[in-house]
Amino acid sequence: METQRTEAEPVGPLASFVRFVVCGGGVGVLSSAAVPLLALLMPWAAANAVITVASTILCTELHALFTFGTGGRAGLRRHLQSAGSATAAYVVTCAAMFVLHTVQSSPSLVWEQAVYLGASGLAGIGRFLVLRLFVFAGGRKETKAATVRPVRGSRVRHGDLLLAR
């Protein structure tokens, strides 16, 4: 039995930000726990890369389906576009951890978590803006723009146009 796909309702900026925080933040918190555990088996930067890739794929799907109201899955193009902002987030978190380890040679797990989550939060705000304004902007049902038509029976001169729906 085939189901019909319905148009998704547009999601406003505040609602999409709340959804972004819930989806991305939830995955981010899980990721922050997974990175140090995986870092027991490999270098920290490699563990961060593995978790960043996995969490980016998951989050891109969640954002397409839920956060930005596209009404469908993300698709390869959006995954690739999303990867750019994820790469920037990876650089930010690695730089933050590098600075932490430069300032403290053996920081506690609490410090590592605080720095990682803080850097992830800042990178997340940047990611939200990129995803909302560029990656998922075309997938939302946009309100129809008004069309410009001349008034019937009149001569059209510059400035004599009427906005109509």
C-alpha positions as CSV (number, residue, x, y, z in Angstrom):
1,M,0.0,0.0,0.0
2,E,1.4,3.4,-1.0
3,T,1.2,6.4,1.2
4,Q,1.0,9.9,-0.1
5,R,3.5,12.5,1.0
6,T,2.0,15.6,2.4
7,E,3.5,19.1,2.3
8,A,5.2,20.0,5.5
9,E,4.0,23.1,7.4
10,P,6.6,25.9,7.6
11,V,8.5,26.1,10.9
12,G,9.2,29.5,12.3
13,P,12.7,30.6,13.4
14,L,12.0,30.3,17.1
15,A,10.3,26.9,16.8
16,S,13.1,25.6,14.6
17,F,15.7,26.9,17.0
18,V,14.0,25.1,19.9
19,R,13.8,21.9,17.8
20,F,17.4,22.4,16.7
21,V,18.5,22.6,20.4
22,V,16.5,19.5,21.4
23,C,17.7,17.4,18.5
24,G,21.2,18.7,18.1
25,G,21.8,19.3,21.8
26,G,20.6,15.8,22.7
27,V,22.8,14.2,20.1
28,G,25.6,16.6,21.2
29,V,25.3,15.5,24.9
30,L,25.5,11.9,23.8
31,S,28.4,12.7,21.6
32,S,30.3,14.4,24.4
33,A,30.0,11.2,26.4
34,A,31.0,9.0,23.5
35,V,34.2,11.0,22.5
36,P,36.2,10.4,25.7
37,L,35.1,6.8,25.8
38,L,36.2,6.3,22.2
39,A,39.4,8.2,23.0
40,L,40.4,5.4,25.2
41,L,40.8,3.3,22.0
42,M,42.3,5.9,19.7
43,P,43.7,9.5,19.7
44,W,41.2,12.1,20.9
45,A,41.1,14.0,17.6
46,A,40.3,10.7,15.7
47,A,37.6,9.9,18.3
48,N,36.1,13.3,17.8
49,A,36.2,12.9,14.1
50,V,34.3,9.6,14.2
51,I,31.7,10.9,16.6
52,T,31.4,14.1,14.6
53,V,30.7,12.2,11.4
54,A,28.2,9.9,13.0
55,S,26.4,12.6,14.9
56,T,26.3,14.9,11.8
57,I,24.6,12.2,9.7
58,L,22.0,11.6,12.5
59,C,21.4,15.3,13.1
60,T,21.1,16.2,9.4
61,E,18.3,13.6,9.1
62,L,16.6,14.8,12.3
63,H,16.8,18.4,11.2
64,A,15.3,17.6,7.7
65,L,12.5,15.5,9.2
66,F,11.7,17.5,12.3
67,T,13.6,20.8,12.9
68,F,13.2,22.7,9.7
69,G,9.9,21.1,8.4
70,T,11.1,20.0,5.0
71,G,8.6,17.0,5.0
72,G,11.2,14.5,3.9
73,R,14.7,13.0,4.4
74,A,17.8,15.1,3.9
75,G,19.2,13.5,0.8
76,L,22.8,13.4,-0.3
77,R,23.0,17.1,-1.3
78,R,22.0,18.3,2.1
79,H,24.2,15.8,3.8
80,L,27.2,17.1,1.9
81,Q,26.2,20.8,2.5
82,S,25.8,20.0,6.2
83,A,29.2,18.5,6.3
84,G,30.8,21.9,5.8
85,S,29.3,23.3,9.0
86,A,30.2,20.1,10.8
87,T,33.8,20.5,9.7
88,A,33.9,23.9,11.1
89,A,32.4,22.6,14.4
90,Y,35.1,19.9,14.5
91,V,37.8,22.5,14.0
92,V,36.3,24.6,16.8
93,T,36.0,21.7,19.3
94,C,39.6,20.5,18.5
95,A,41.0,24.0,18.9
96,A,39.2,24.4,22.2
97,M,40.6,21.1,23.5
98,F,44.0,22.0,22.2
99,V,43.9,25.3,24.1
100,L,42.7,23.5,27.2
101,H,45.5,20.9,27.0
102,T,48.0,23.8,26.4
103,V,46.8,25.6,29.6
104,Q,46.4,22.4,31.7
105,S,48.6,19.5,30.8
106,S,46.2,17.0,32.5
107,P,42.8,18.5,32.7
108,S,40.1,16.5,34.5
109,L,37.2,14.9,32.7
110,V,34.9,17.6,34.1
111,W,37.1,20.4,32.5
112,E,37.3,18.5,29.2
113,Q,33.5,18.1,29.2
114,A,32.9,21.8,30.1
115,V,35.3,23.0,27.3
116,Y,34.0,20.5,24.8
117,L,30.3,21.4,25.5
118,G,31.0,25.1,25.5
119,A,32.8,24.9,22.1
120,S,30.1,22.7,20.8
121,G,27.4,25.1,21.9
122,L,29.1,28.0,20.1
123,A,29.6,25.9,17.0
124,G,26.0,24.8,17.2
125,I,24.7,28.4,17.0
126,G,26.7,28.9,13.9
127,R,25.5,25.6,12.5
128,F,21.9,26.5,13.1
129,L,22.3,29.7,11.1
130,V,24.0,28.0,8.2
131,L,21.4,25.1,8.1
132,R,18.4,27.4,8.5
133,L,19.5,30.1,6.1
134,F,21.3,28.0,3.4
135,V,21.0,24.2,3.6
136,F,17.3,23.8,4.5
137,A,16.0,27.2,3.3
138,G,14.8,25.8,-0.1
139,G,13.0,22.8,1.5
140,R,10.5,24.8,3.6
141,K,7.2,25.7,2.1
142,E,7.6,29.4,1.6
143,T,4.8,31.9,1.6
144,K,3.9,32.9,-1.9
145,A,5.3,36.3,-2.9
146,A,3.0,38.9,-4.3
147,T,2.9,39.3,-8.0
148,V,2.9,42.7,-9.7
149,R,0.2,43.3,-12.4
150,P,-0.9,46.4,-14.1
151,V,-4.4,47.8,-13.2
152,R,-7.0,46.8,-15.9
153,G,-7.9,49.5,-18.3
154,S,-5.1,51.8,-17.4
155,R,-1.9,52.7,-19.1
156,V,1.1,51.3,-17.4
157,R,3.7,53.9,-16.4
158,H,6.5,53.5,-13.9
159,G,4.9,53.7,-10.5
160,D,1.4,52.6,-11.7
161,L,1.6,49.0,-10.6
162,L,-0.8,47.3,-8.1
163,L,0.3,44.5,-5.9
164,A,-2.1,41.6,-6.1
165,R,-2.1,38.1,-4.7
